[in-house]
Amino acid sequence: MIDPVLLRENPELVKHSQIKRGEEPSSVDEALAADAARRAALTAFEQLRAEQNAHGKKVAAAPKEERAALVAQAKDLSARVKQAQHAVAAAEEHATEVFSRIENVVIDDVPAGGEENFVTLRTHGEVPTFDFTPRDHLEIGELLDAIDMDRGTKVSGSRFYFLKGVGARLEYALLSLGLQRAIDAGFVPMIPPTLVRPEVMRGTGFLGQHSDEVYLLEKQDLYLVGTSEVPLAGYHMDEIIDLSGGAKRYAGWSTCYRSEAGSYGKDTRGIIRVHQFNKLEMFVYTTPEEAEAEHLRLVGMQEGMLQDLGLSYRVIDVAAGDLGSSAARKYDIEAWVPTQQAYRELTSTSNCTTYQARRLDIRYRPDGGKTQHVATLNGTLATTRWIVALLETHQREDGSVFVPEVLRPYLGGLDVLEPVA
């Protein structure tokens, strides 16, 4: 939820942000009107309450012969106060609903436009070339007996799979490497719940435009998370947290679920776009002033992982219309996938400023002063999809795969993954 003070004092800035996102700026005018109506209803209620309190004192001090008439007036006042209280509740509900339509205000130099309007900030590494016809990740995975799509489909349906043998070990190695690096950087490791209440899913902004991508267990009224960003954001919901010692940093290892609504026909081969995967997600609570520096820090950790894994990649500044409602800025890192001759997203990291914290009411007290909302950030440090780029980049003509040195300690010292006869 955006800052209501910002909305009142600088509505043109909020309108400009909405336009950059490709959204209607009229929602800002609707929010201003709803905010004014809410404040007016609250003022009317408070005036009536003050009048009621004063009248109560008058009744208590009145002579007996005057008291009956004053009591009748008190009853009328009480009814008006209740009516005003209902008006405040209705105005609050309407304002909250209207405010929720306005997405986070984007940072000034975020590119305008949609998915195709990103800006490439930098590239790293040479695009891999081969003196043989490269296999795609699924063919390599089947040679290694590491990926079984057929039985995944048999057991659970399309876009499910089994990772087995070195495939399962490779995912564990990736996530373990990421977790160790997160711990070394001061992150607290977490295994969060993967079912959350609606208010947590809503508070993180996942029940807006992308609500059809989320799985809901209707009988339990719980949502399956598509990223551990959601439970980690809810971890400090309705709390005042202590940031006097610096940012609070968590690394959540969880299974994630996405319905991939609207993506039918896209990336149906292999494990690029699937309904279930594992992911290590960094999540940070910090002060608004430190948020942009923290964002760059998260990107640096992601790049360090990809560089040590020997992957070629590019870092892009995602355009406003492709950010999602909560992010004020998002950087994606896309690795080169040889058989697709294209860069494909492996990580993203978002600065959500105070947007999620306002919805979830997470605050801190700077220097003992008045509480303020924190800034939240999130970023992927390892996930199942990375296996795609690893297998294709490091493949050999005989179907074997070179293991980057940083992964070997987590694979029992294996330096090559060999095909199964």
LUMLOKOL-161485 format. One line per 10 residues: their letters; for each residue x, y, z of C-alpha. Coordinates in steps of 0.05 Angstrom, whole numbers. Each point is the difference from the previous one (the first is absolute). Example, Ala and Ser with C-alpha at 12.3 -4.5 7.8 and 13.67 -1.06 7.14 Angstrom:
AS> 246,-90,156 | 27,69,-13 .
This chain:
MIDPVLLREN> 0,0,0 | 28,68,-18 | 13,54,51 | -65,41,9 | 40,62,17 | 38,-7,-67 | -67,-8,-35 | -28,64,30 | 63,42,-8 | 25,-24,-68 .
PELVKHSQIK> -57,-34,-39 | 34,17,-66 | 60,-43,19 | -46,-58,13 | -38,12,-65 | 67,1,-38 | 18,-67,31 | -66,-30,-20 | 9,25,-72 | 71,-30,-3 .
RGEEPSSVDE> -31,-66,21 | -52,4,-54 | -56,10,50 | -56,51,3 | 18,62,40 | -74,10,16 | 9,-49,58 | 41,55,35 | -59,49,-3 | -46,-55,26 .
ALAADAARRA> 48,-13,58 | 4,75,16 | -76,4,2 | -5,-62,43 | 53,26,47 | -36,67,7 | -66,-35,14 | 33,-44,52 | 31,59,36 | -65,39,-2 .
ALTAFEQLRA> -39,-60,28 | 51,-7,56 | -3,75,16 | -76,-2,4 | 3,-61,45 | 51,32,47 | -42,64,4 | -62,-39,19 | 39,-40,51 | 25,64,32 .
EQNAHGKKVA> -71,27,0 | -24,-65,32 | 53,3,54 | -16,73,16 | -75,-16,2 | 13,-58,47 | 32,47,50 | -58,48,-8 | -50,-56,16 | 39,-21,62 .
AAPKEERAAL> 0,71,27 | -72,19,-19 | -56,8,51 | -48,-58,4 | -57,37,-34 | 43,13,-62 | 32,-68,-4 | -55,-37,-39 | 4,48,-58 | 76,-3,-1 .
VAQAKDLSAR> -1,-77,2 | -45,0,-61 | 50,45,-35 | 56,-47,21 | -36,-59,-33 | -6,39,-65 | 74,18,4 | 18,-72,13 | -37,-22,-62 | 35,54,-42 .
VKQAQHAVAA> 68,-22,27 | -14,-72,-19 | -22,22,-69 | 64,41,-8 | 41,-59,24 | -30,-44,-54 | 14,55,-51 | 73,1,21 | 6,-76,-7 | -32,3,-70 .
AEEHATEVFS> 46,57,-21 | 61,-37,27 | -19,-63,-38 | -11,38,-65 | 65,39,7 | 39,-64,13 | -30,-33,-61 | 15,61,-45 | 70,8,28 | 15,-73,-15 .
RIENVVIDDV> -9,14,-74 | 60,46,-1 | 66,-36,-9 | 65,19,33 | 30,65,-24 | 58,-18,-46 | 70,29,12 | 13,59,-46 | 47,-30,-52 | -36,-67,-8 .
PAGGEENFVT> -14,-8,-75 | -72,11,-22 | -39,-52,-41 | -13,-74,2 | 38,-65,-1 | 39,16,-63 | 23,69,24 | 53,-23,50 | 69,31,-1 | 62,-44,-1 .
LRTHGEVPTF> 48,26,53 | 58,-48,-13 | 18,-69,-27 | 51,-49,28 | 38,-57,-32 | 6,-25,-71 | -60,-35,-31 | 20,-74,0 | 14,-32,-68 | 7,-74,-17 .
DFTPRDHLEI> 35,-40,-54 | -58,-49,2 | -76,7,-2 | -19,17,73 | -56,-38,34 | -54,35,40 | -4,-7,75 | -54,-54,-2 | 38,-44,-48 | 62,7,43 .
GELLDAIDMD> -40,-12,63 | -29,-64,-29 | 70,-24,-20 | 23,12,71 | -64,-33,27 | -9,65,38 | -68,26,-26 | -62,-42,-10 | -57,40,-31 | -41,-59,-22 .
RGTKVSGSRF> -10,-28,69 | -11,70,28 | -57,8,-49 | -27,-70,17 | -1,15,74 | -21,73,2 | -16,26,-70 | 34,45,-49 | 58,45,22 | 18,-46,57 .
YFLKGVGARL> 64,-41,2 | 46,-43,42 | 72,20,13 | 38,-63,16 | 71,-23,11 | 50,55,-19 | -59,45,-18 | -25,0,71 | 71,7,26 | 13,58,-48 .
EYALLSLGLQ> -59,39,26 | 19,-13,71 | 71,23,-16 | -24,65,-31 | -45,17,58 | 52,-20,52 | 53,43,-34 | -48,59,0 | -20,-11,72 | 73,-2,23 .
RAIDAGFVPM> 14,65,-36 | -62,32,30 | 22,-22,70 | 70,28,-12 | -33,66,-20 | -39,4,65 | -67,-30,-21 | -39,-42,49 | -19,-67,-33 | -75,-15,2 .
IPPTLVRPEV> -45,-57,-22 | -67,37,-2 | -71,-28,-6 | -23,-5,-72 | -74,10,16 | -20,70,21 | -63,38,19 | -34,46,-50 | 21,63,38 | 73,-18,-9 .
MRGTGFLGQH> -7,-16,-74 | -40,63,-10 | 49,42,41 | 59,-20,-44 | -39,19,-63 | -11,-69,-30 | -76,4,-2 | -2,55,-51 | 15,-8,-74 | 34,-68,11 .
SDEVYLLEKQ> -52,-32,46 | -16,-52,-54 | 71,-27,7 | -10,-18,73 | -28,-66,26 | -56,7,52 | -23,-55,47 | -71,23,7 | -23,-44,58 | 59,22,43 .
DLYLVGTSEV> 1,72,-27 | 75,-5,-10 | 44,16,-59 | 60,-39,-25 | 58,48,-8 | 36,12,-66 | 61,26,37 | 22,2,73 | 0,76,-7 | -73,-6,23 .
PLAGYHMDEI> 9,-36,68 | 64,38,13 | -37,66,-11 | -54,-24,47 | 51,-21,53 | 1,70,32 | -72,19,-18 | -31,48,52 | 66,9,35 | 48,57,17 .
IDLSGGAKRY> 69,-29,-15 | 68,23,24 | 45,24,-57 | 49,36,46 | 52,-54,-14 | -12,2,-75 | -46,-36,-49 | -34,-66,15 | 18,-50,-53 | -31,-69,-10 .
AGWSTCYRSE> 12,-56,-51 | -60,-44,-10 | 6,-70,-30 | -67,-25,-23 | -40,-38,-52 | -40,48,-43 | -63,-8,-41 | -26,39,-60 | -59,-16,-45 | 34,34,-59 .
AGSYGKDTRG> -68,27,-23 | 3,31,-69 | 64,-36,-19 | -29,-60,-35 | 42,-19,-61 | 62,36,28 | 61,-38,24 | -38,-65,5 | 64,-41,-11 | 43,-14,61 .
IIRVHQFNKL> 4,37,65 | 1,73,-21 | -72,16,17 | -30,-49,49 | -53,-2,56 | 47,-20,57 | 72,16,14 | 48,15,56 | 30,68,13 | 46,37,48 .
EMFVYTTPEE> -26,70,9 | 34,58,34 | -45,48,38 | 21,65,34 | -33,50,47 | 38,66,2 | -10,75,4 | -28,36,-61 | 65,39,-5 | 42,-64,-6 .
AEAEHLRLVG> -46,-37,-48 | 33,18,-66 | 69,-17,26 | -27,-66,27 | -31,-14,-68 | 68,5,-34 | 30,-44,53 | -50,-55,-16 | 15,5,-74 | 74,-6,16 .
MQEGMLQDLG> -11,-65,38 | -40,-28,-58 | 53,18,-50 | 54,-31,43 | -38,-66,-1 | -10,0,-75 | 72,20,-15 | 28,-56,44 | -47,-49,-35 | 31,21,-67 .
LSYRVIDVAA> -65,26,-30 | -5,56,-51 | -54,50,18 | -27,70,-6 | -30,46,53 | -62,38,-20 | -39,58,31 | -72,-24,-7 | -49,50,-30 | -54,30,44 .
GDLGSSAARK> -58,-38,-33 | 34,-67,15 | 17,12,73 | -60,-29,37 | -40,43,48 | 48,-1,60 | 67,16,-33 | 26,70,-9 | 59,-28,-39 | 20,-70,-22 .
YDIEAWVPTQ> 64,-27,-29 | -1,-67,-37 | 61,-41,-16 | -9,-43,-62 | 48,-56,-17 | 16,-22,-71 | -34,-65,-20 | 38,-28,-60 | -54,-41,-33 | -49,57,3 .
QAYRELTSTS> 52,51,-22 | -30,48,50 | 8,27,70 | -50,-29,50 | -16,27,69 | 35,-36,58 | -6,52,55 | -39,63,16 | 9,48,58 | -51,53,19 .
NCTTYQARRL> 1,63,43 | -71,6,27 | 15,63,40 | -54,7,54 | -58,-27,-42 | -4,-70,31 | 17,25,70 | -59,49,-2 | -47,-57,-18 | 29,-46,53 .
DIRYRPDGGK> 12,56,51 | 74,-13,12 | 35,59,32 | 64,20,35 | 16,57,47 | 58,44,-26 | 43,27,57 | -56,-8,50 | -47,45,-39 | -67,-11,-33 .
TQHVATLNGT> -9,-68,-34 | 7,-4,-75 | -12,-56,-50 | 60,-41,-21 | 22,-15,-71 | -1,-72,-25 | 42,-33,-54 | 4,-70,-29 | 45,-38,-48 | 12,-71,-24 .
LATTRWIVAL> 67,-32,16 | -12,-69,-30 | -58,-38,-31 | -17,-62,-41 | 2,37,-66 | 75,12,7 | 10,-74,-18 | -22,18,-71 | 57,49,-11 | 51,-43,37 .
LETHQREDGS> -13,-64,-41 | -2,36,-67 | 60,45,13 | 46,-53,28 | -20,-59,-45 | 50,-42,-39 | -8,-37,-65 | -6,-69,34 | -59,25,43 | 41,11,62 .
VFVPEVLRPY> -2,66,38 | 58,38,32 | -13,18,73 | 22,70,21 | 51,-2,55 | -44,36,51 | -52,-55,-4 | 46,-59,9 | 3,0,76 | -76,-7,0 .
LGGLDVLEPV> 3,-57,-50 | 49,-45,37 | 58,26,-42 | -31,-17,-68 | 33,41,-55 | -39,-31,-59 | -71,-26,-5 | 2,-62,-43 | -56,-29,-44 | -33,-63,26 .
A> 12,-60,-46 .
